[in-house]
């Protein structure tokens, strides 16, 4: 399979429209928080963060001025409470902010906050990022259409996003994949086919290996693996359909090799049909909320006309559905893709 460089330019951030904000407020995503993303940029020094093998993670641990540290800690604990406990202030006295790390690469340049429960030493993370409409659409679509719920909050220009646990795909491929049994590799190949199909249908792009995690799940006497995206910056922006198919990224070559090794074409086609069926059923089970989201998304501008036209033409070439050639927004294209996979289950008219 020939691979090419699929991403050349940094994606710009898009403003959140008033209609989208109304939707987010209706579904309890909007909340007032005591600190902004820009406030966390006021650190006075930082040191590199290394992993267990002494490799530079490209994250830096930031240190705030002494006079501001107490207020920042208090605000971050309140955010944790809003995210996980509906703002219950009783838990704040049991929380400690152990670290605030800043990511020095990527589009979103997030802060990662490590919060520990001092009663039992359990800890978790959350992320503070700048808002971007396409990223928010990606998060909401993940919540509605994937097997997983996803918690996030928005306040003006700041996004609070929960941590998604798992083994980063690039680390899994390098360190864990060679140790899997043949049956586990076979199952992982199946999972990657389904992940690939899910990303393509919902137009989630840039699933290079470091943008998803692999989650080991114990099932009776065996371990199976699930794949879950952790980066939603490239939700329906690019005009090249390959960007939305993880199989075409060089970083995923080892996963694709598993598919070639273990799966026949008939099996691949079967797993694709299964994933479309599951996605369609999720869409139908969230019909009212998803319809409201699509009504807003179809009017929103989260890409440019050149990319939108190019993607519409590519999907037309794939489906032969003339609707895609007439799309003028990425939301319209996504709306058509969801309608395409649901029409065999119910006569849904997604406004097409």
C-alpha positions in Angstrom: 0.0 0.0 0.0 1.6 3.3 -1.1 1.8 6.0 1.5 2.2 9.7 1.1 2.6 12.8 3.3 -1.0 13.6 4.1 -0.7 16.7 6.3 1.3 19.7 5.3 -0.1 22.7 7.1 -1.1 23.5 10.7 -4.9 23.6 11.0 -6.3 27.0 12.2 -8.6 27.3 15.1 -12.3 28.1 14.4 -14.6 30.2 16.5 -17.5 28.6 18.2 -20.7 29.9 16.7 -23.6 31.2 18.8 -25.8 28.3 17.6 -23.1 25.8 18.7 -22.8 27.5 22.1 -26.5 27.3 22.5 -26.3 23.5 21.8 -23.4 23.1 24.3 -25.3 25.0 26.9 -28.4 22.9 26.4 -26.4 19.7 27.0 -24.5 21.0 30.0 -21.2 21.5 28.3 -21.0 25.2 29.1 -20.0 26.2 32.6 -18.3 29.1 34.3 -14.8 28.2 35.6 -12.4 30.3 37.7 -9.4 30.2 35.4 -8.6 30.6 31.7 -6.1 28.9 29.4 -4.2 32.1 29.1 -3.8 32.3 32.9 -1.8 29.0 32.9 0.6 30.5 30.4 2.0 32.8 33.1 4.5 30.3 34.4 8.0 31.5 35.3 10.0 28.5 34.6 9.7 24.9 33.2 11.7 21.7 33.1 11.6 18.8 30.6 9.5 15.7 31.4 11.1 12.4 30.7 9.4 9.0 30.5 10.4 5.8 32.5 13.1 5.1 29.8 14.5 8.6 30.1 13.2 9.7 26.7 12.1 13.3 26.3 8.3 13.4 26.1 8.2 17.0 24.6 6.1 18.0 27.6 7.5 20.5 30.2 6.6 20.8 33.9 5.8 24.4 34.6 6.3 26.3 37.8 4.2 29.3 38.8 5.2 32.4 40.9 4.7 31.7 44.6 2.2 34.5 44.9 0.0 32.9 42.2 0.5 29.3 42.9 -2.1 29.0 45.7 -4.9 30.7 43.6 -4.0 28.6 40.5 -4.1 25.3 42.6 -7.5 26.3 44.1 -8.9 27.1 40.6 -7.7 23.8 39.1 -9.2 21.8 42.0 -12.5 23.6 41.3 -12.3 22.6 37.7 -11.7 19.0 38.6 -14.8 19.1 40.8 -16.9 20.6 38.0 -15.7 17.9 35.6 -16.1 14.9 37.8 -18.4 15.8 40.7 -20.8 18.5 39.4 -19.0 21.2 41.3 -19.2 19.6 44.8 -16.8 21.7 46.9 -16.7 19.1 49.7 -14.1 17.1 47.7 -11.7 20.0 47.2 -10.1 19.6 50.6 -9.0 16.1 49.7 -7.4 17.1 46.4 -3.8 18.0 45.6 -2.5 19.4 42.3 0.7 17.4 41.9 1.8 18.8 38.5 0.9 21.0 35.6 2.6 20.1 32.3 2.6 22.0 29.1 2.8 20.4 25.6 5.3 22.1 23.4 4.1 20.5 20.1 0.8 20.0 18.2 -2.0 22.4 17.4 -3.7 22.7 20.8 -0.7 23.2 23.0 -2.6 21.8 26.0 -1.9 21.9 29.7 -2.1 18.6 31.5 -3.1 18.8 35.1 -2.4 15.9 37.5 -4.8 15.8 40.5 -4.3 13.4 43.4 -6.7 12.3 46.1 -4.7 12.7 49.3 -6.8 10.1 51.2 -5.8 7.2 49.0 -3.1 8.5 46.6 -5.2 7.8 43.5 -4.7 10.3 40.8 -6.1 11.3 37.4 -5.5 14.0 34.8 -7.5 16.6 32.9 -6.4 18.9 30.1 -6.9 22.7 29.6 -6.9 23.8 26.0 -8.0 26.7 23.8 -11.4 26.2 22.2 -11.7 25.3 18.6 -15.1 24.6 17.0 -13.9 21.6 14.9 -12.3 20.1 18.1 -15.5 20.5 20.0 -17.5 18.9 17.2 -15.0 16.0 17.3 -15.4 15.6 21.1 -19.2 15.7 20.9 -19.3 13.2 18.0 -17.0 10.9 19.9 -19.4 11.1 22.8 -22.5 10.3 20.7 -21.2 7.9 18.1 -18.3 5.9 19.7 -18.6 3.1 22.3 -17.4 5.6 24.9 -18.8 8.6 26.8 -16.6 11.6 26.8 -16.7 14.4 29.4 -15.6 18.0 28.5 -16.5 21.5 29.5 -16.3 24.9 27.8 -16.0 28.4 29.2 -15.6 31.2 26.7 -12.2 30.5 25.0 -11.1 27.7 27.3 -11.8 23.9 26.9 -11.5 21.4 29.8 -11.2 17.9 28.6 -11.0 14.6 30.6 -8.1 12.3 30.3 -8.5 9.1 28.2 -6.6 6.3 29.7 -4.7 3.8 27.6 -1.3 3.0 26.0 -0.3 5.6 23.4 -0.4 3.9 20.0 3.2 4.6 19.0 4.5 3.2 22.3 2.2 0.2 22.0 3.4 -0.6 18.5 7.0 -0.3 19.5 7.0 -2.1 22.9 3.9 -4.2 23.2 2.8 -5.4 19.7 5.8 -7.7 19.2 4.9 -9.6 22.5 1.3 -10.3 21.5 0.2 -13.9 20.7 -1.1 -14.7 17.2 -4.6 -14.7 18.5 -4.2 -11.3 20.1 -2.6 -9.9 16.9 -5.5 -11.3 14.9 -8.0 -9.6 17.2 -6.1 -6.3 17.1 -6.2 -6.5 13.3 -10.0 -6.7 13.5 -10.1 -3.8 15.9 -8.0 -1.6 13.6 -10.3 -2.3 10.7 -13.3 -1.2 12.8 -11.4 1.8 14.1 -10.4 2.8 10.5 -14.0 2.5 9.4 -15.3 4.5 12.3 -12.9 7.4 11.7 -13.7 7.5 8.0 -17.5 7.6 8.4 -17.4 10.4 11.1 -14.6 12.2 9.3 -12.1 12.2 12.2 -8.7 12.8 10.7 -5.0 12.5 11.6 -5.2 9.3 13.5 -1.4 8.7 13.5 -0.3 6.3 16.1 0.4 8.9 18.8 -3.1 10.3 18.4 -4.9 7.2 19.7 -4.5 4.8 22.6 -4.7 1.0 22.8 -6.6 -0.3 25.7 -6.0 -3.9 27.0 -9.2 -5.5 28.3 -9.3 -8.7 30.2 -11.9 -11.1 28.9 -12.2 -14.3 30.8 -8.7 -15.9 30.4 -7.5 -13.7 27.6 -6.7 -10.1 26.9 -8.2 -8.2 23.9 -7.4 -4.7 22.8 -9.6 -1.7 21.9 -8.5 1.4 20.1 -9.7 4.9 21.1 -8.8 8.3 19.7 -7.4 10.9 22.0 -6.9 13.9 19.6 -9.9 15.5 17.9 -8.2 18.5 16.3 -8.7 17.2 12.8 -12.4 16.7 12.8 -13.6 17.3 9.1 -11.1 19.9 8.0 -8.9 18.4 5.3 -10.1 17.7 1.7 -8.2 14.5 1.2 -10.3 11.4 2.2 -7.1 9.5 3.1 -6.6 11.8 6.1 -9.7 10.2 7.7 -8.5 6.7 7.1 -5.8 5.7 9.7 -4.5 2.9 7.4 -2.8 5.5 5.1 -0.5 6.9 7.8 3.1 5.6 7.8 3.0 5.5 11.6 0.3 2.8 11.4 2.1 0.5 9.0 2.6 -2.2 11.6 -1.2 -2.3 12.2 -1.9 -2.5 8.5 0.7 -5.4 8.2 -1.3 -7.3 10.8 -4.4 -7.0 8.7 -2.6 -8.3 5.6 -1.2 -11.1 7.7 -4.3 -12.3 9.4 -7.5 -11.1 7.6 -9.0 -12.1 4.3 -10.9 -9.6 2.2 -14.2 -11.2 3.1 -13.4 -10.8 6.8 -12.4 -7.2 6.3 -15.6 -6.4 4.5 -17.6 -8.2 7.2 -16.0 -6.1 10.0 -16.6 -2.9 8.1 -20.3 -3.8 7.8 -20.4 -4.6 11.5 -18.9 -1.2 12.4 -21.3 0.6 10.1 -24.2 -1.2 11.7 -23.1 -0.4 15.2 -22.4 3.3 14.3 -25.9 3.5 12.7 -27.5 2.1 15.8 -25.7 4.6 18.0 -26.8 7.4 15.7 -30.4 6.3 15.9 -30.3 5.9 19.7 -29.1 9.5 20.0 -31.4 10.7 17.1 -32.8 13.9 18.7 -29.5 15.2 20.0 -27.6 14.2 16.9 -30.1 15.9 14.7 -29.8 19.1 16.6 -26.0 18.9 16.4 -26.2 18.3 12.6 -28.6 21.3 12.1 -26.0 23.6 13.6 -23.0 21.8 12.0 -24.4 22.0 8.5 -24.3 25.8 8.7 -21.0 26.2 10.4 -17.7 27.1 8.7 -14.9 24.8 10.0 -12.9 24.5 6.8 -12.4 26.3 3.5 -14.4 25.9 0.3 -11.5 24.3 -1.6 -11.1 21.5 0.9 -14.8 21.0 1.3 -15.3 20.7 -2.5 -12.4 18.3 -2.8 -13.7 16.0 0.0 -17.2 16.1 -1.4 -15.9 15.0 -4.8 -13.9 12.1 -3.3 -16.9 10.8 -1.3 -19.1 11.1 -4.4 -16.5 9.0 -6.3 -16.8 6.4 -3.5 -20.6 6.4 -3.1 -21.9 7.7 -6.4 -24.3 9.8 -4.3 -24.7 13.2 -6.1 -25.6 14.9 -2.8 -21.9 15.1 -1.8 -21.0 17.1 -4.9 -23.4 19.8 -3.9 -22.1 20.2 -0.3 -20.7 23.6 0.6 -19.8 22.9 4.3 -18.1 20.0 6.0 -21.1 19.7 8.2 -23.2 18.9 5.2 -20.8 16.2 4.1 -20.8 14.6 7.6 -24.6 14.8 7.6 -24.6 12.9 4.3 -22.2 10.3 5.5 -24.3 9.6 8.6 -27.4 9.4 6.5 -25.7 7.0 4.2 -24.9 4.5 6.9 -28.3 4.9 8.7 -30.7 4.6 5.7 -30.7 0.8 5.8 -31.9 0.9 9.4 -34.5 3.6 9.4 -35.8 6.1 6.9 -34.1 9.0 8.6 -34.1 12.3 6.7 -31.1 14.2 8.1 -32.2 17.3 6.2 -30.8 16.1 2.8 
